[in-house]
Amino acid sequence: MRRFRFAAVLRGAESARAWREAARRLEDTGFDVLLVPDHLVGPRFAPLAALTAAACATTRLKVGTLVLANDFRHPAVLAKEAATLDLLSGGRLEVGLGTGWMAGEYGAAGLPYDPPGVRLARLAEAIIVFKGLWTPGPFTHHGEHYRVDGLEQWPLPGRQPRLLLGGGGPRLLDLAAREADTVHLTMRIRADGSGPDPGDGGEAAFLAKLARLRAAPRYPGLELGTSILRAGEPRPEEPWSAARSAALEGTPQVLPGTAADIRDRLRHWRDTHDVSYFAVHHERDLPALTPVVEELAGT
């Protein structure tokens, strides 16, 4: 049985000092990873710079992304950035990848928003490039989306960074089962990139995703995770949050009840369904969920 791991998603802070202090608080309260999302819109730090600062402010805390949008960077560029950050952090980087999904930010930035199958194929190729460039020697790849010719990069990471793939569609789950160390389960995104598909929520859908992963040959070595929210009032800055919370009822992703109830719920999902890695999705939930993390972390 895997031990619990906990992460917190942080999006920004009002100053460098506040960001450092936030990272140190996580390190002091049992969290294993600080995660930064990757979007071009909204009040958010750029992930790689923010993670570098967090790593410099801490000694044990791992840093990672939830998740980098593959379409925003060429994989050769990202491979070098990630290797540098991993080396300078003493091997504490965990790389979370996804296809990119928010159509509105693609349009605002003038980026083409390709159909899901194209974005997924591009992500699969990008993973080949990442892994190739994170190993010694020249690397060559001639694919449909990327071409790399005899490229040898320095530095190499301290060790090949832990790879997390996040998503909810069957093809993404199959890719994650083949290539990832951690699979981060989410709701499937609507094909038009407008947000999570409420039809993909609920306990039955979540269990079906777990069953699909369980059938994979690499299942015994996979770490399974998901984001968690404290059940509460709808959030005005997220007009779809109430609908999403309702759609996630019965899953480990929305946590009602007392701290004891939440603790027991997380233990159930770990002990019964092998889900052991939980990312607190909103900083506002940290006061309520940190005592649970302190009790369960590493057990």
Contacts in CASP RR format, 6 or more apart in sequence:
PFRMAT RR
TARGET T0000
AUTHOR 0000-0000-0000
METHOD contacts of the structure
MODEL  1
MRRFRFAAVLRGAESARAWREAARRLEDTGFDVLLVPDHLVGPRFAPLAA
LTAAACATTRLKVGTLVLANDFRHPAVLAKEAATLDLLSGGRLEVGLGTG
WMAGEYGAAGLPYDPPGVRLARLAEAIIVFKGLWTPGPFTHHGEHYRVDG
LEQWPLPGRQPRLLLGGGGPRLLDLAAREADTVHLTMRIRADGSGPDPGD
GGEAAFLAKLARLRAAPRYPGLELGTSILRAGEPRPEEPWSAARSAALEG
TPQVLPGTAADIRDRLRHWRDTHDVSYFAVHHERDLPALTPVVEELAGT
1 270 0 8 1.000
1 271 0 8 1.000
1 274 0 8 1.000
1 276 0 8 1.000
2 223 0 8 1.000
2 270 0 8 1.000
2 274 0 8 1.000
2 276 0 8 1.000
2 277 0 8 1.000
3 276 0 8 1.000
3 298 0 8 1.000
3 299 0 8 1.000
4 266 0 8 1.000
4 270 0 8 1.000
4 276 0 8 1.000
4 277 0 8 1.000
4 278 0 8 1.000
4 296 0 8 1.000
4 297 0 8 1.000
4 298 0 8 1.000
4 299 0 8 1.000
5 32 0 8 1.000
5 33 0 8 1.000
5 223 0 8 1.000
5 276 0 8 1.000
5 277 0 8 1.000
5 278 0 8 1.000
5 297 0 8 1.000
5 298 0 8 1.000
6 30 0 8 1.000
6 31 0 8 1.000
6 32 0 8 1.000
6 33 0 8 1.000
6 277 0 8 1.000
6 278 0 8 1.000
6 279 0 8 1.000
6 280 0 8 1.000
6 293 0 8 1.000
6 296 0 8 1.000
6 297 0 8 1.000
7 31 0 8 1.000
7 32 0 8 1.000
7 33 0 8 1.000
7 34 0 8 1.000
7 35 0 8 1.000
7 64 0 8 1.000
7 66 0 8 1.000
7 277 0 8 1.000
7 278 0 8 1.000
7 279 0 8 1.000
7 280 0 8 1.000
8 26 0 8 1.000
8 31 0 8 1.000
8 33 0 8 1.000
8 34 0 8 1.000
8 35 0 8 1.000
8 279 0 8 1.000
8 280 0 8 1.000
8 283 0 8 1.000
8 286 0 8 1.000
9 35 0 8 1.000
9 36 0 8 1.000
9 37 0 8 1.000
9 66 0 8 1.000
9 227 0 8 1.000
9 279 0 8 1.000
9 280 0 8 1.000
9 281 0 8 1.000
9 282 0 8 1.000
9 283 0 8 1.000
10 19 0 8 1.000
10 22 0 8 1.000
10 23 0 8 1.000
10 26 0 8 1.000
10 34 0 8 1.000
10 35 0 8 1.000
10 36 0 8 1.000
10 50 0 8 1.000
10 283 0 8 1.000
11 36 0 8 1.000
11 37 0 8 1.000
11 43 0 8 1.000
11 44 0 8 1.000
11 45 0 8 1.000
11 283 0 8 1.000
12 19 0 8 1.000
12 36 0 8 1.000
12 43 0 8 1.000
12 44 0 8 1.000
12 45 0 8 1.000
12 50 0 8 1.000
13 19 0 8 1.000
13 22 0 8 1.000
13 45 0 8 1.000
16 53 0 8 1.000
19 45 0 8 1.000
19 50 0 8 1.000
19 53 0 8 1.000
19 54 0 8 1.000
19 57 0 8 1.000
20 53 0 8 1.000
20 54 0 8 1.000
20 57 0 8 1.000
22 283 0 8 1.000
23 34 0 8 1.000
23 53 0 8 1.000
23 54 0 8 1.000
23 57 0 8 1.000
23 58 0 8 1.000
23 61 0 8 1.000
24 57 0 8 1.000
24 58 0 8 1.000
26 34 0 8 1.000
26 58 0 8 1.000
26 61 0 8 1.000
27 58 0 8 1.000
27 59 0 8 1.000
27 60 0 8 1.000
27 61 0 8 1.000
29 290 0 8 1.000
29 293 0 8 1.000
29 294 0 8 1.000
30 293 0 8 1.000
30 294 0 8 1.000
30 297 0 8 1.000
31 61 0 8 1.000
31 293 0 8 1.000
31 297 0 8 1.000
32 61 0 8 1.000
32 62 0 8 1.000
32 297 0 8 1.000
33 61 0 8 1.000
33 62 0 8 1.000
33 63 0 8 1.000
33 64 0 8 1.000
33 94 0 8 1.000
33 279 0 8 1.000
34 51 0 8 1.000
34 54 0 8 1.000
34 58 0 8 1.000
34 61 0 8 1.000
34 62 0 8 1.000
34 63 0 8 1.000
34 64 0 8 1.000
35 63 0 8 1.000
35 64 0 8 1.000
35 65 0 8 1.000
35 66 0 8 1.000
35 279 0 8 1.000
36 44 0 8 1.000
36 45 0 8 1.000
36 47 0 8 1.000
36 50 0 8 1.000
36 51 0 8 1.000
36 63 0 8 1.000
36 64 0 8 1.000
36 65 0 8 1.000
36 66 0 8 1.000
37 44 0 8 1.000
37 47 0 8 1.000
37 65 0 8 1.000
37 66 0 8 1.000
37 67 0 8 1.000
38 47 0 8 1.000
38 65 0 8 1.000
38 67 0 8 1.000
38 68 0 8 1.000
38 69 0 8 1.000
38 72 0 8 1.000
39 69 0 8 1.000
39 102 0 8 1.000
39 105 0 8 1.000
40 72 0 8 1.000
40 105 0 8 1.000
40 108 0 8 1.000
40 109 0 8 1.000
41 102 0 8 1.000
41 104 0 8 1.000
41 105 0 8 1.000
41 108 0 8 1.000
47 64 0 8 1.000
47 65 0 8 1.000
47 68 0 8 1.000
48 65 0 8 1.000
48 81 0 8 1.000
48 82 0 8 1.000
48 85 0 8 1.000
51 63 0 8 1.000
51 64 0 8 1.000
51 65 0 8 1.000
51 85 0 8 1.000
51 89 0 8 1.000
51 93 0 8 1.000
52 85 0 8 1.000
52 88 0 8 1.000
52 89 0 8 1.000
54 61 0 8 1.000
54 63 0 8 1.000
55 61 0 8 1.000
55 63 0 8 1.000
55 85 0 8 1.000
55 88 0 8 1.000
55 89 0 8 1.000
55 92 0 8 1.000
55 93 0 8 1.000
61 92 0 8 1.000
62 92 0 8 1.000
62 93 0 8 1.000
62 94 0 8 1.000
63 85 0 8 1.000
63 89 0 8 1.000
63 92 0 8 1.000
63 93 0 8 1.000
63 94 0 8 1.000
64 93 0 8 1.000
64 94 0 8 1.000
64 95 0 8 1.000
64 96 0 8 1.000
65 94 0 8 1.000
65 95 0 8 1.000
65 96 0 8 1.000
65 97 0 8 1.000
66 96 0 8 1.000
66 164 0 8 1.000
66 166 0 8 1.000
66 184 0 8 1.000
66 227 0 8 1.000
66 279 0 8 1.000
67 96 0 8 1.000
67 97 0 8 1.000
67 98 0 8 1.000
67 100 0 8 1.000
67 164 0 8 1.000
67 165 0 8 1.000
67 166 0 8 1.000
67 184 0 8 1.000
68 78 0 8 1.000
68 95 0 8 1.000
68 96 0 8 1.000
68 97 0 8 1.000
68 98 0 8 1.000
69 98 0 8 1.000
69 99 0 8 1.000
69 100 0 8 1.000
69 101 0 8 1.000
70 97 0 8 1.000
70 98 0 8 1.000
70 99 0 8 1.000
70 100 0 8 1.000
70 119 0 8 1.000
70 122 0 8 1.000
70 123 0 8 1.000
70 126 0 8 1.000
71 99 0 8 1.000
71 100 0 8 1.000
71 106 0 8 1.000
71 111 0 8 1.000
71 114 0 8 1.000
71 119 0 8 1.000
71 122 0 8 1.000
72 100 0 8 1.000
72 111 0 8 1.000
73 81 0 8 1.000
74 146 0 8 1.000
75 125 0 8 1.000
75 126 0 8 1.000
75 127 0 8 1.000
75 129 0 8 1.000
75 130 0 8 1.000
75 133 0 8 1.000
75 146 0 8 1.000
76 129 0 8 1.000
76 133 0 8 1.000
76 146 0 8 1.000
76 148 0 8 1.000
76 151 0 8 1.000
76 153 0 8 1.000
78 126 0 8 1.000
78 130 0 8 1.000
79 129 0 8 1.000
79 130 0 8 1.000
79 132 0 8 1.000
79 133 0 8 1.000
79 134 0 8 1.000
79 153 0 8 1.000
80 133 0 8 1.000
80 153 0 8 1.000
82 93 0 8 1.000
82 95 0 8 1.000
82 130 0 8 1.000
82 134 0 8 1.000
82 157 0 8 1.000
82 161 0 8 1.000
83 133 0 8 1.000
83 134 0 8 1.000
83 153 0 8 1.000
83 155 0 8 1.000
83 156 0 8 1.000
83 157 0 8 1.000
83 158 0 8 1.000
83 161 0 8 1.000
84 155 0 8 1.000
85 93 0 8 1.000
86 92 0 8 1.000
86 93 0 8 1.000
86 157 0 8 1.000
86 158 0 8 1.000
86 159 0 8 1.000
86 161 0 8 1.000
87 155 0 8 1.000
87 156 0 8 1.000
87 157 0 8 1.000
87 158 0 8 1.000
90 158 0 8 1.000
91 157 0 8 1.000
91 158 0 8 1.000
91 159 0 8 1.000
91 161 0 8 1.000
93 157 0 8 1.000
93 161 0 8 1.000
93 162 0 8 1.000
94 161 0 8 1.000
94 162 0 8 1.000
94 163 0 8 1.000
94 164 0 8 1.000
94 182 0 8 1.000
95 130 0 8 1.000
95 161 0 8 1.000
95 162 0 8 1.000
95 163 0 8 1.000
95 164 0 8 1.000
96 163 0 8 1.000
96 164 0 8 1.000
96 165 0 8 1.000
96 166 0 8 1.000
96 184 0 8 1.000
97 123 0 8 1.000
97 126 0 8 1.000
97 127 0 8 1.000
97 163 0 8 1.000
97 164 0 8 1.000
97 165 0 8 1.000
97 166 0 8 1.000
98 123 0 8 1.000
98 165 0 8 1.000
98 166 0 8 1.000
98 167 0 8 1.000
98 172 0 8 1.000
99 116 0 8 1.000
99 119 0 8 1.000
99 120 0 8 1.000
99 122 0 8 1.000
99 123 0 8 1.000
99 172 0 8 1.000
100 119 0 8 1.000
101 189 0 8 1.000
101 193 0 8 1.000
101 195 0 8 1.000
102 193 0 8 1.000
102 195 0 8 1.000
103 113 0 8 1.000
103 192 0 8 1.000
103 193 0 8 1.000
103 194 0 8 1.000
104 113 0 8 1.000
104 193 0 8 1.000
106 112 0 8 1.000
106 113 0 8 1.000
107 113 0 8 1.000
113 193 0 8 1.000
114 122 0 8 1.000
115 191 0 8 1.000
116 189 0 8 1.000
116 191 0 8 1.000
117 171 0 8 1.000
120 171 0 8 1.000
120 172 0 8 1.000
120 175 0 8 1.000
121 144 0 8 1.000
121 145 0 8 1.000
122 145 0 8 1.000
122 146 0 8 1.000
123 175 0 8 1.000
124 175 0 8 1.000
124 179 0 8 1.000
125 141 0 8 1.000
125 143 0 8 1.000
125 144 0 8 1.000
125 145 0 8 1.000
125 146 0 8 1.000
126 145 0 8 1.000
126 146 0 8 1.000
127 163 0 8 1.000
127 175 0 8 1.000
127 179 0 8 1.000
128 141 0 8 1.000
129 139 0 8 1.000
129 141 0 8 1.000
129 146 0 8 1.000
129 148 0 8 1.000
130 163 0 8 1.000
131 160 0 8 1.000
132 139 0 8 1.000
132 141 0 8 1.000
133 139 0 8 1.000
133 148 0 8 1.000
133 151 0 8 1.000
133 153 0 8 1.000
134 156 0 8 1.000
134 157 0 8 1.000
134 160 0 8 1.000
134 161 0 8 1.000
135 156 0 8 1.000
135 160 0 8 1.000
136 156 0 8 1.000
137 152 0 8 1.000
138 150 0 8 1.000
138 151 0 8 1.000
138 152 0 8 1.000
139 148 0 8 1.000
139 150 0 8 1.000
139 151 0 8 1.000
139 152 0 8 1.000
140 148 0 8 1.000
140 149 0 8 1.000
140 150 0 8 1.000
140 151 0 8 1.000
141 147 0 8 1.000
141 148 0 8 1.000
142 148 0 8 1.000
162 181 0 8 1.000
162 182 0 8 1.000
163 179 0 8 1.000
163 180 0 8 1.000
163 181 0 8 1.000
163 182 0 8 1.000
164 180 0 8 1.000
164 181 0 8 1.000
164 182 0 8 1.000
164 183 0 8 1.000
164 184 0 8 1.000
165 172 0 8 1.000
165 175 0 8 1.000
165 176 0 8 1.000
165 179 0 8 1.000
165 180 0 8 1.000
165 182 0 8 1.000
165 183 0 8 1.000
165 184 0 8 1.000
166 172 0 8 1.000
166 176 0 8 1.000
166 183 0 8 1.000
166 184 0 8 1.000
166 185 0 8 1.000
166 186 0 8 1.000
167 173 0 8 1.000
167 176 0 8 1.000
167 184 0 8 1.000
167 185 0 8 1.000
167 186 0 8 1.000
167 188 0 8 1.000
167 189 0 8 1.000
168 185 0 8 1.000
168 186 0 8 1.000
168 187 0 8 1.000
168 188 0 8 1.000
168 189 0 8 1.000
168 200 0 8 1.000
168 209 0 8 1.000
169 188 0 8 1.000
169 200 0 8 1.000
169 209 0 8 1.000
170 212 0 8 1.000
173 183 0 8 1.000
173 185 0 8 1.000
173 209 0 8 1.000
173 212 0 8 1.000
173 213 0 8 1.000
174 212 0 8 1.000
174 216 0 8 1.000
176 183 0 8 1.000
176 213 0 8 1.000
176 222 0 8 1.000
177 183 0 8 1.000
177 212 0 8 1.000
177 213 0 8 1.000
177 216 0 8 1.000
177 218 0 8 1.000
177 219 0 8 1.000
177 222 0 8 1.000
178 216 0 8 1.000
178 218 0 8 1.000
180 222 0 8 1.000
181 222 0 8 1.000
181 223 0 8 1.000
182 222 0 8 1.000
182 223 0 8 1.000
182 224 0 8 1.000
182 225 0 8 1.000
182 277 0 8 1.000
183 213 0 8 1.000
183 222 0 8 1.000
183 223 0 8 1.000
183 224 0 8 1.000
183 225 0 8 1.000
184 225 0 8 1.000
184 226 0 8 1.000
184 227 0 8 1.000
184 277 0 8 1.000
184 279 0 8 1.000
185 206 0 8 1.000
185 209 0 8 1.000
185 210 0 8 1.000
185 224 0 8 1.000
185 225 0 8 1.000
185 226 0 8 1.000
185 275 0 8 1.000
186 196 0 8 1.000
186 226 0 8 1.000
186 227 0 8 1.000
187 196 0 8 1.000
187 197 0 8 1.000
187 198 0 8 1.000
187 199 0 8 1.000
187 200 0 8 1.000
187 201 0 8 1.000
187 205 0 8 1.000
187 244 0 8 1.000
187 247 0 8 1.000
187 248 0 8 1.000
188 196 0 8 1.000
188 197 0 8 1.000
188 200 0 8 1.000
189 195 0 8 1.000
189 196 0 8 1.000
189 197 0 8 1.000
190 196 0 8 1.000
190 197 0 8 1.000
195 240 0 8 1.000
196 240 0 8 1.000
196 244 0 8 1.000
196 247 0 8 1.000
198 243 0 8 1.000
198 244 0 8 1.000
198 246 0 8 1.000
198 247 0 8 1.000
199 205 0 8 1.000
199 247 0 8 1.000
200 247 0 8 1.000
201 247 0 8 1.000
201 248 0 8 1.000
201 251 0 8 1.000
202 247 0 8 1.000
202 248 0 8 1.000
202 249 0 8 1.000
202 250 0 8 1.000
202 251 0 8 1.000
203 249 0 8 1.000
203 250 0 8 1.000
203 251 0 8 1.000
206 250 0 8 1.000
206 251 0 8 1.000
206 252 0 8 1.000
206 253 0 8 1.000
207 273 0 8 1.000
210 224 0 8 1.000
210 273 0 8 1.000
210 274 0 8 1.000
210 275 0 8 1.000
213 219 0 8 1.000
213 222 0 8 1.000
213 224 0 8 1.000
216 222 0 8 1.000
223 276 0 8 1.000
223 277 0 8 1.000
224 273 0 8 1.000
224 274 0 8 1.000
224 275 0 8 1.000
224 276 0 8 1.000
224 277 0 8 1.000
225 275 0 8 1.000
225 276 0 8 1.000
225 277 0 8 1.000
225 278 0 8 1.000
225 279 0 8 1.000
226 251 0 8 1.000
226 252 0 8 1.000
226 253 0 8 1.000
226 275 0 8 1.000
226 277 0 8 1.000
226 278 0 8 1.000
226 279 0 8 1.000
227 253 0 8 1.000
227 278 0 8 1.000
227 279 0 8 1.000
227 280 0 8 1.000
227 281 0 8 1.000
228 252 0 8 1.000
228 253 0 8 1.000
228 254 0 8 1.000
228 255 0 8 1.000
228 266 0 8 1.000
228 278 0 8 1.000
228 279 0 8 1.000
228 280 0 8 1.000
228 281 0 8 1.000
228 285 0 8 1.000
228 289 0 8 1.000
229 245 0 8 1.000
229 248 0 8 1.000
229 253 0 8 1.000
229 254 0 8 1.000
229 255 0 8 1.000
229 281 0 8 1.000
229 282 0 8 1.000
229 285 0 8 1.000
230 255 0 8 1.000
230 282 0 8 1.000
230 285 0 8 1.000
230 288 0 8 1.000
230 289 0 8 1.000
231 245 0 8 1.000
231 254 0 8 1.000
231 255 0 8 1.000
231 256 0 8 1.000
231 257 0 8 1.000
232 245 0 8 1.000
232 256 0 8 1.000
234 241 0 8 1.000
234 242 0 8 1.000
234 245 0 8 1.000
235 241 0 8 1.000
235 282 0 8 1.000
238 244 0 8 1.000
245 254 0 8 1.000
248 254 0 8 1.000
252 265 0 8 1.000
252 266 0 8 1.000
252 269 0 8 1.000
252 275 0 8 1.000
252 278 0 8 1.000
255 261 0 8 1.000
255 262 0 8 1.000
255 265 0 8 1.000
255 266 0 8 1.000
255 289 0 8 1.000
259 288 0 8 1.000
259 291 0 8 1.000
259 292 0 8 1.000
262 289 0 8 1.000
262 292 0 8 1.000
263 292 0 8 1.000
263 295 0 8 1.000
263 296 0 8 1.000
266 278 0 8 1.000
266 292 0 8 1.000
266 296 0 8 1.000
267 296 0 8 1.000
269 275 0 8 1.000
270 276 0 8 1.000
280 286 0 8 1.000
280 289 0 8 1.000
280 293 0 8 1.000
END
